[in-house]
């Protein structure tokens, strides 16, 4: 029996068997301790986003077999869910996703997900100090 597609707002760390349809909002490469890996932000059809890490040992798989490209849509399932405890957060979601050996990515560009809307922080709020210091605006 196939699992139903769930929404990003429902993701929590009580399970790792999630299935979400997402559009890649942004993707970048990072280097830590001499190892390159990918980080990205994905968004679902309701406009909610979440931060995702593709570790170094899976980087080649998601470059060659199933390339993950910005603005494409995918079905992603079976990943590790953990607290979004990064010093600077690319998403307001309290959790982040980390790909593992069981992560599956499929259904390239078959989902109807609108382009994510950029949410600008008004300058008056920044001047007044009304912002989270740990969030990347």
C-alpha positions as CSV (number, residue, x, y, z in Angstrom):
1,X,0.0,0.0,0.0
2,X,1.4,3.4,-1.0
3,X,1.7,6.0,1.6
4,X,-0.2,9.3,1.2
5,X,1.7,12.5,0.6
6,X,1.9,14.6,3.7
7,X,2.6,18.3,4.3
8,X,5.7,20.0,5.6
9,X,3.9,21.7,8.4
10,X,3.1,18.2,9.9
11,X,6.7,17.0,9.9
12,X,8.0,16.2,13.4
13,X,10.7,13.9,14.9
14,X,8.2,11.2,16.0
15,X,8.9,9.2,12.8
16,X,11.2,9.1,9.8
17,X,8.8,7.6,7.2
18,X,7.5,10.8,5.7
19,X,6.4,11.3,2.1
20,X,6.3,14.9,0.8
21,X,5.8,16.5,-2.6
22,X,8.1,19.5,-2.8
23,X,9.6,22.1,-5.1
24,X,13.3,23.0,-4.5
25,X,13.3,26.6,-3.6
26,X,17.1,27.0,-3.2
27,X,20.2,24.7,-3.1
28,X,23.8,25.4,-2.3
29,X,27.0,23.4,-1.6
30,X,29.0,23.6,1.6
31,X,32.3,22.3,2.8
32,X,33.0,21.2,6.3
33,X,36.0,19.3,7.5
34,X,37.1,19.0,3.9
35,X,33.9,17.2,2.8
36,X,31.4,18.8,0.4
37,X,27.7,18.4,1.0
38,X,24.5,20.0,-0.2
39,X,21.9,22.1,1.7
40,X,18.6,23.2,0.4
41,X,15.2,24.6,1.2
42,X,12.2,22.9,-0.2
43,X,8.6,24.1,-0.2
44,X,5.3,22.3,-0.5
45,X,2.0,23.2,-2.2
46,X,0.8,25.1,0.9
47,X,3.9,27.3,0.8
48,X,5.5,25.9,3.9
49,X,9.3,25.3,3.7
50,X,11.9,23.2,5.4
51,X,15.7,23.0,5.5
52,X,17.3,19.8,4.0
53,X,20.8,18.4,4.2
54,X,22.3,15.9,1.7
55,X,25.4,14.5,3.3
56,X,28.7,14.0,1.5
57,X,28.3,10.2,1.2
58,X,25.0,10.7,-0.8
59,X,26.2,13.8,-2.8
60,X,27.2,11.8,-5.9
61,X,23.9,9.8,-5.9
62,X,21.9,13.0,-6.0
63,X,24.2,14.6,-8.6
64,X,24.2,11.7,-11.1
65,X,21.3,9.2,-10.6
66,X,18.6,11.7,-9.5
67,X,19.9,15.2,-9.9
68,X,18.0,17.6,-7.6
69,X,17.6,20.9,-9.4
70,X,16.2,24.3,-8.2
71,X,12.6,24.9,-9.3
72,X,11.9,21.2,-10.1
73,X,9.4,19.3,-8.1
74,X,10.0,15.9,-6.5
75,X,8.4,13.3,-4.2
76,X,10.8,12.8,-1.3
77,X,10.5,10.0,1.3
78,X,12.3,8.2,4.1
79,X,14.7,10.8,5.7
80,X,16.0,11.6,9.1
81,X,14.1,14.3,11.0
82,X,15.9,16.3,13.7
83,X,15.6,19.6,15.5
84,X,16.5,22.6,13.4
85,X,19.3,23.7,15.8
86,X,21.5,25.4,13.3
87,X,23.1,28.6,14.5
88,X,21.5,30.4,11.5
89,X,18.3,29.0,10.1
90,X,17.2,29.0,6.4
91,X,13.7,28.0,7.4
92,X,11.4,28.8,10.4
93,X,10.3,25.1,10.6
94,X,11.3,23.7,14.0
95,X,12.8,20.6,12.3
96,X,15.2,19.8,9.4
97,X,15.6,16.8,7.1
98,X,18.7,14.8,6.5
99,X,18.9,12.4,3.6
100,X,20.1,8.9,4.4
101,X,20.7,5.6,2.5
102,X,17.0,4.9,2.5
103,X,15.9,8.3,1.1
104,X,14.0,8.1,-2.2
105,X,13.5,10.9,-4.6
106,X,11.2,10.5,-7.5
107,X,8.3,11.9,-9.6
108,X,10.4,14.7,-11.2
109,X,8.2,17.6,-12.3
110,X,4.8,15.8,-12.0
111,X,3.5,17.9,-9.0
112,X,1.8,21.2,-9.3
113,X,3.5,23.5,-6.8
114,X,3.5,27.2,-7.3
115,X,6.8,29.2,-7.2
116,X,7.5,30.1,-3.6
117,X,6.8,33.7,-2.7
118,X,9.7,35.6,-1.3
119,X,8.8,36.9,2.2
120,X,10.6,40.2,2.7
121,X,11.1,41.6,6.2
122,X,10.0,45.2,6.4
123,X,12.9,47.6,7.1
124,X,10.9,49.2,9.9
125,X,10.8,45.9,11.8
126,X,14.5,45.5,11.3
127,X,15.3,49.0,12.5
128,X,13.0,48.4,15.5
129,X,14.8,45.1,16.3
130,X,11.6,43.1,15.6
131,X,13.3,40.0,14.1
132,X,14.9,36.7,15.0
133,X,18.7,36.9,15.1
134,X,19.1,33.2,14.2
135,X,17.1,33.4,10.9
136,X,18.5,34.3,7.5
137,X,16.4,37.0,6.0
